[in-house]
Amino acid sequence: MPHASASEGASAPRGAMETRGLEPVPDGARTGRVRELFPTWVAANISVLLLTLGAGLVVFNGLNLWQVLVVGCVAPAVSYGLVGLISLAGKRGGSPGMALSRAVFGRRGNLFPGSVIWVARWGWETINAVTGAYAVLTVLDLLFGVGPSTPLIVVTLLLFVAGTFLVSGLGIKALRVCSRWAAYLFGAFSVLVLVYLVGHTDWSAVLSRPAGSTAAMIAGIGTLAAGGLSWAPTGPDFTRYLPRAASGRAVVGRTVGGAAVVVVPLVVMGAVMAVGTPGLAHARDPVSFIGGLLPAWIAVPYLLMALVGMVLINAMSMYSAGFTAQTLGIKVPRAWAVSVNAVISLVLGFLLMVVATGFLGSFVAFLTLLAVAFSAWIGVFGTDMLRRRTYDGAALMDATRSGAYWYRGGFAPSAMVAWAVALVVGLLFTDVEWFSGPLASTWIGANGLGWVATTVVASALYAALPRARPRIRKADTPGDAPYPISSSVLPLVSLTKSSTNGSDNAAKQV
């Protein structure tokens, strides 16, 4: 019988540290609650970078306050709506997202989107590590007048990454507890900042700004939605402990609600700040810039709380990155698999802080490429979910050639073709600082909708191409199936078994 590696097959003890790897969560251990998703997605968006993006909507896109409000509402509804829908696969299959992806792309085929997504997470974690380090440096400057230096940058990055590694290493329980308290505290401090802005803002200047173009609004939605899309493969990681009977509507609602309750006010706050101080939109160090806009008695606790939020964002990303690393064949426990991403984010973070000359430009370019990489996977995986209601848990862990999800040489041809073509199409519409696709000047490219084209192409191609069928492996001994057979093939197995029994009975009568 096939068996999982030690890293994949560890069970989850009842202690503080989660040791469960890629293997499906048994029904008896599915004690999660849908309501826990709300603070989870609140914590996933506690980032002062949303202030910077909000400022960019005013300075670069030329939007007024009401248009920014529309963008702030639509973007999380679209992006986290997709995250919530993809999250439903977690409660169906009980496994992390990239493990469930094996059922779609094949055991070997899943290595390709898995590698792209894993590398994309390096950039996401690097951006957050840099932002967290900037927050520490700003607080030190405000409280003690200590200016940044290369040794101090290294120390702050080390502390941030170490905190991230600790929380993500402990696992789902630690993330739930930290997310819940972070949601409460960050919400309280955000209200405090909002009250301050209400009393210290030239509202006549804010409200008198002329409206920008519809195209600029669409582009703003695309930029803002890109960050949310990056969480789609992560969604099932946080729903795999939910009972199978958990409400799908509630899962999507809590996901969108948790994100929107943070994204909307922060983006609007950034837009309001940018009217008086447009430099926020292109500051090399946006965190210290924000610290200079607020009085110290607000800035210090707010940035400290934002720092906690950014630790949680990175912890959530590294938590999922550990699973992704395991799907790529890194045979270590999940808690140690995250260490690879921790080291990478530390090195890249140092380079971005010391070498890079512009922060927002690099950030937006990264979000654009990130959206393309994740959208291709979303289109294929999401379309497969429309056809599939169950996942064969043991087959997900079966690395042998006779496994149900081996397909053809370890690849599901239709999924691979759809994903690869969509990825290329998305890049054709992409325009960033260091790369411009040949279709970037078209309406789709100019409005930042390359990720939409990527998703649509991936979904349409996968739906049109012949679907790869899971293999049915004959049991080694009568009554001993090597893995639970999925519901899609049960009628065939029952019919075969009935025919066989009928032949045996006829032989006995003769």
N, C-alpha and C positions, 0 to 999 in steps of 0.2 A: 504493500500500500504506500502511496506517496505520503511524505511527511514534510513538515515545515522545518526550516532551520531554527536554531535556538533563538536567534534574534526575532524570528517571525512568530514563534510559537509560545512565547512567554505568556503566562497568565497574569491577570491583574490582581494583586493582593488587596486587602482591605486597608492597608496602611496609607501613609501620605503620598508615597511615590507610585505612580502608575507604571507598570512594567508590561502591560499588554502591548503587543506589536501590531502586525498587520492582520492577524487572525480575527475572524468575526466575533463580535461580542455575543455570547449566548443569551437567550431570552431571559434567563434568570438573573442576569447581571444588568439588564436594561432598566435601570432605576432613575434615569434622567427625566427631567421635566421640561416641557416646552418653554415655560416662562423663564428658564435659565438662559435662553438664547437672547433675550432682550439685553441684559447687561453685558453679555459676551460681545454683541455687535456694537454696543455703546463703547466699550473699551477698545474695540478694533479701530475706532475713529477718533480717539482722543489724541489729536495731533495739532500743534500750532501751524503745521503746514497748510491746513485748511484756511487759516487766516491769510496766508500768503496767496493761495489760489483765489480766494475771494478778492484780494487786492488786484490780482492780475486780471480778473473779469472787468474791473473798472478801468485800469490803466491801459492794458493791451487790447481788450475786446471792446472797450468804449461803451459798456453797458451802464444803465442807470440803476438805482436801488431796486426798483420793481422788477426789472429784468433779471437782476442778480437773484432776487427772491424766487423767481420762476425757475431759473437754472438750478438753484439750491434745492428746490423741491423735486424737480423732474429727475435730476441725475441719480440720486440715491434710490428713487422709486424704480428706475429702470435697472440700474446695476445690481442693487441688492435684491430686487425682485428675481433676477436671474440667479443670484447666489442662493436665495431661499428655495427656488425650484430645484436647483442642483442638490441642495442639502437633503431633499427628500430621499435621495439614493442612500444616504447614511442610515436612515431608519429601516429602509427596505433590506439592505444588505449587511448592516452592522459592522462595516469595515471602513477604513479611511478612504478618501476620494481616489487617491492614486492607486490603491489596491483594487477598488471596484473598476477602475479604468482598464484593468487587465481583461475583464470580461468583454470589453468593447474593442480594444486594439490587439488583443492577443498577448501572450506572455512576453514574447520578444518585441512585438510591435509597440507595447506600452513603454518601452525604454526610450523611444524617440520623443513623444510628447513629455514624458517624465523628465528627461534630461533638459529640455527647453524650459519647462516650468521650474525645475530645480535651479537652473542658472538664473532665471528671472528673479527668483527669491533672493539670490545674492544681492542684486541691485536694490530690491525693496528693503532688505534688512540693513544694507549699507546706508541708505538714505535715512532710515530711522535712527541708526546708531549715531550718525553725524548730527542729526537734529537733537538727539538726547545729550550728546556731548556739548553742543552749543548751549543747551539749556543750563547745564552745570556751570559752564564757563561764565555765562551771563549772571547767574546767581552769585558766584564768587566775586565777580566784578561789582555787583550792586551792594553786596554786604561788606566786602573786605577790600575793595579796590584792587583786586588781583587781576592783572591783565593776562590775556592768553599768551602762551609760549609753547614751543614744540614739546618739551617734556610734559607740560600740563595737559596738552591735547592727548598725548599718549595715555596718561593716567586716567583722564576722564573717559576715554574710549574703552579702556580696560575695565573700569568700574561698570560702565553701562552694559558692555557685552557680558560681563560676569553675572550681573543681575538678571539679564535676559536668559542666560544659560541656566541659572538656578531655577527660575520659575518654569521655563519650558521643560527642563529635565524632570521636575516633580510631576508634571502631567496635568490631566484634565481637572482634578480636584483643586489643585492650587490655582489654576487659571480661572475656575469658576468663582472661587472665593475672592481673589484679587480683582476680578472684573466687576463683581457686585459692589465692592467698596469703592473702587475707582469711579464707577458710574455715579454713585451718590456724591462723592467729594468733588469730582470735576464739575458735576452739574451745579453744585452750590457755588463754586468759585466762578463759573461762567456767568451765573446770574449776577454776581458781584461786579464782574467786568462790564456786563451789559448796563447795569445801573450807572456805573461810572461814565460809560460812553454816552448814555442818554443826557447826562448833565454837562458834559464837556465836549459836545460836538456841535459844529455849526450846521444845524439842520437845514437852513436855507440853502447852503451850498450843496448839501447832499441831495435834497429834493429837487433842486433846480437843474440838475444835470440832464442834458438831452439824452434821448433814447438812442441806443445803438441799433445796428441792423439785425434782422432776424438771423442772417447767416452767422453773425458773431455770437448770438445766443446759442445756436445749434453747436457751434464749435466749442463754446463754453461747457455745454452739457457733455459733449464727448470727452473733453479733458477731465472734467470732474468725475465722470462715470468710470473712467479708465482705472482709477484706484480701486473702486469697488469690485470691478470685474476680476481683479487679481485674487480675490478671496473665493472665487467660485470653486476651484478644486479643493479648497480647504473646508467648504461648507459641510460635507459629509463627516469630516473628522469630529465635528461638534454635535452631530445628531445621531451618531452610531450607538449611543447609550440610551436613546429614546425608545420606548416600546413601539412595536410595529404598528399598533393601533393609534398612535399619536396623530392628532389632527394635522394634515398637510397644510390646510389653510392657516392654521395658527402658527406653524413653522415659518411660512413665508411672511405672515404679518409681523411676527416678533423680530424677524431678521430685518425687514425694511424699517420698522418702527425704531429699533435700536440704533440703526445707522442714521436715519433721518433726524432724530432728536438731537444729534450732535452736529451733523453736517450742515443743516440749514442755519442754525444760529451762528456757527463759526464762520461760514462763508459770508453771511451778511455782515458780521462784525468786521471781517477783513475788508469788505467793500467800503464800509463806513469809515474805517481808519484810513483807507487809501485816498479818500477825497481830500483830506488835509495833509496827508503825508504819502504822496505817490511813490516815494522811494522804497516803501515796503514791498512793492511788487517785484523789484529786481535787486533786493539787498543780497549781498554775498553771504551774510550771516543773518537770516531773517529772525532768528530767536532773540539775539541781542537788540535788533532793531525794535522788536515788539517790547522788549524790556525798557527801552528808552521812551516809548510812547506812554507808558503807564507809571504812576507813582510807585515807589519801591514797596510800600505796604500792600499793594495789590500785585505788582509784578512778581515779587519773590514767591509768595505762596502759589500764585497761578502757574508760574513756570515749574515749580517743584511738582505740582499736581500734574502738569502736562508731561513732566519727565516720567512720572509713574505710568502715565498713559502710554508713552512711547515705549517704555520697557515692556508693557503688556502687548502692544502691537507686535513688537519684535518677538516676544515669547510665543505668541500665537503663530506667527509665521515660521519660527524655528521648530515649534511643535509639529507642524505639518511637514516641514522640510525633513524632519527625522523620518517620517513615514515614506516620503518620496525617495530619500536616500536608500531606505530598505528595499523599495521596489526596484531600485537600480542595481541591487545585488550587494550592497554594503552590508555584510553580515555581522553587525554589532547590535546590541540592544538599542531601542529607540532613544533612550536618554543620552547615549553616547553618540548616536548618529547626528544629533543636533550640533555636536562640537565642531563638525566640519564647517557648517555654515557660520558658526560663531567666529572661527579663525578667519574665514574669508571676509566676513563683514568688518572685522577688526582691521585687516590689511587695506581693504578698499576704502574704508572710512578714513583712515589716516591719509591716504592719497587724495581723497576728495577735499578734506579739510585743509591740507597743506599746499596742494598743487593746483586744484581747480580755482578758476577765477570767477566763475558765476555759478550760483546755486540754483536759482529758479529755472534757468534755461536747461541745465542738466536734468533737473527733476522732471520738467514737463516732457523733455525728450525721452526720458526713461519711461514715464507713464504711457506715452504713445506707443513705444515698442512693446511694453508690457501688455497693453490692451490687445495688440495683434496676436501675441504669443498665446494668451489665455483664451481669446475669442475663438480661435480655430478648434481648440479642445472643447470649449463649451458647445459649439455648434454640433460636433459629432456626438459627444457624450449626452447632451440634452436630447437630441433626436432619438438616440438609443433608449433613453428613459421612457419615451412615449410608447415604445414597443415592448419594454421589459417591465415586469412587476416584481421579479425575484432575482436574486443572485445566488449561484451555487457556491456556498462558502468554502467547502473543501477544495473545489476546483480552482478557486482564486489562489489557494496556497500550493497547488499541484504544479511543480516545476518540470514534470516529466513530459515526454512527447505524446503520451497517451492521455494527457489531461484534457478536460472538456474545453478549455479555453486556449488550447494550443493552435487550433485552426489549421492554417497551411504554413508549415515550417515555423510556427510560433507567431504568425502574423494574421490579422484579419484584413484582407486586401481592401475591402470597401472603406473601412475606417481609415486606413493608412493613406489611401489615395485622396479621400475627402479632406483629411487633415493637412496633408502636404500641399495640395492645390490651394486650399483656403489660406494657408500661411503665406504662400507666394503672392496671392491676390492682395492680401492685407498689406504686404510690404510695398506693392506697386502704388498703393494710395498713401503711403506714409511719407511725411515730410518733417524731419527733425534737423538739428544743428549740423550733424555730420553725415546725413544721408537724405536723399530726396528721390522717391520713386518716380517713374515716368508718368504715372497717373495722378501725382500729388496735386497738380494744378486743376484737376477736374472739380466739379461741384462736390463730389463725395470727399475727395482728398482735402480740398480747401476748407471744408466744414468739419474736419476731424472725425469723419464717419467711416474711416477705414476699418475700424473694429466691427461696425455693423455689417459692412460688406463681407468681412471675414466670416462672421457668424452665419450669415445667410448662405454664403457659398458652401461652407462646411456642412450645414444642415441639409441643404437641397441636394448636394452631391451624395451624401451618405444615405438620404432617403431614396434616391433614385437607383443607386447601385445595388446589386444583389447582396443580400445579407449573409455573412458567414454564419454557419450553423455550428453549435457546440458539438463536440464528439460525444458519442455514447460508448463508454468503455464497458466491455463485458466483465462481470465480476469474476474475481479469481476463484471463488468457490461459491456453490449455490447459496443464495440468501445473503451473500457478503458483498455489498456494493462498496467500491473504493471511495465514493464520496456521495453525498445526497444528490439525487437527480433533480434537476430543475423542473418546475411545473410544466414548462413548455414541451417536455418530452415524455411526461408521465402517461398520456394516452397511448403513445406508441409502445412504451414498455409494457403497459397493461395488456394491450392487444397481443403483443408478442408472447407474453407469459401465458395468456389464455390459450393461444394457438398451440404452444408447446405442451401445456397440460393436457389439452384435448388429444394430441398425438400420442402422448404417453399412455393415457387411459385406453385409447383404441388399441395400442400395442398390447396392453395387459389383457384386454378382453380376447384378443386373438390367441 
